[in-house]
Amino acid sequence: MFAERATRDQTPTGTEATATLALRIWLFFVAALVLAMIVVGGATRLTDSGLSITEWQPILGAIPPLTSNDWQIAFDKYRQIPEYQLVNKGMSLSQFEFIYWWEWSHRFLGRFIGLAFAFPLAVFWFAGKIPRGFTPKLVGILALGGLQGFFGWYMVQSGLSERVDVSHYRLALHLTTAFVILAAILWVAFELARTKDENHIRFHNLSTAQVRTASAILVLLFLQVVVGAFVAGLKAGLVHNTWPLMNGAIIPEDIADLTPFYLNLVENPATVQFIHRLLAYILLAMALWHSLSISASADDERVVTSSWLLTCAFVAQAGLGIWTLLAAGRAAEIPILLGLIHQGGAAIVLAIAVWHAHRISRAA
């Protein structure tokens, strides 16, 4: 998947190599910003700050309240929504300012990322420094970033009337899109890193199954992100806070409480957590088998290294998930630091999975 072969007919000149290096540095910088955005978004959710700004103003919204009167107006708007009336009634202005700054920072970082991508893209484009075939991909990423801003407001809007939290479906859409953007940026950056000679390398001793497994891991990882968003949105991390069993059972009794049954797959906290655990075990087993298989056959140490790094990342992420689950049971809430490390860790695992899938894709 994502396979692409370079179209250059000759070795890049020094000027072309410098331009390509600049493009890669820029893309890796933006990818780091997106990763930071994912973490800040997690902090916004865990501090229950996401509904503190009740309007969507893409331009004017970049300016926060500057006077006491501005703050009072923003607070009065927040006091009109169900979250304040049913959950936070009696909140002080200073408490409101705390959650407001989290949401404002999240939106501001989104705006900054948009500018950090759009302006350099325009400069590289008009200077003719973007290699053939890459412009549509970069413009597509920019468009997806703009759509992500809309998805963010679409998510927030779901919590402004009748609900005290955002829709977990819209949360999943918003979070998964962020991961897609991160993966796309990294894939293009890795493509730019290829030299002419590398484009002709083939790992003849790797089987089709090994190559497809790397892609399958990436696909399942995106599914795990969706389920993880469901866990967050349904607060499923606050039920069955035991491991390895779920309150003494492999399959919890409340896994089929909802009718019709299919609703349990997307709306029952116990079932969603069970699926999240199951996918984690499957991904870990696939990554381990993949690494062992590649170690026995690959003729490129870099592929072996990337496969084992991915396996270690899955082990670490699973450990973080278990730690967060058990800590949440003791505290009766998700510990913010652990929750953020777990969400940021998922983004790092994705980055490693993209790197490995890209490297091994030359065997396809």
Secondary structure, DSSP 4 states (H G I P E B T S, - for coil): --------SSPPPHHHHHHHHHHHHHHHHHHHHHHHHHHHHHHHHHTT-TTS-----TTGGGSPP-SHHHHHHHHHHHTTSHIIIIISTT--HHHHHHHHHHHHHHHHHHHHHHHHHHHHHHHHHHTT-SPTTTHHHHHHHHHHHHHHHHHHHHHHHTTSSS-SS--HHHHHHHHHHHHHHHHHHHHHHHHHT--TTGGG---TTS-HHHHHHHHHHHHHHHHHHHHHHHHHHTTGGGS---SSSBTTBSS-GGGG-SSSGGGHHHH-HHHHHHHHHHHHHHHHHHHHHHHHHHHTT-S-HHHHHHHHHHHHHHHHHHHHHHHHHHHHHHHTS--HHHHHHHHHHHHHHHHHHHHHHHHHGGG-
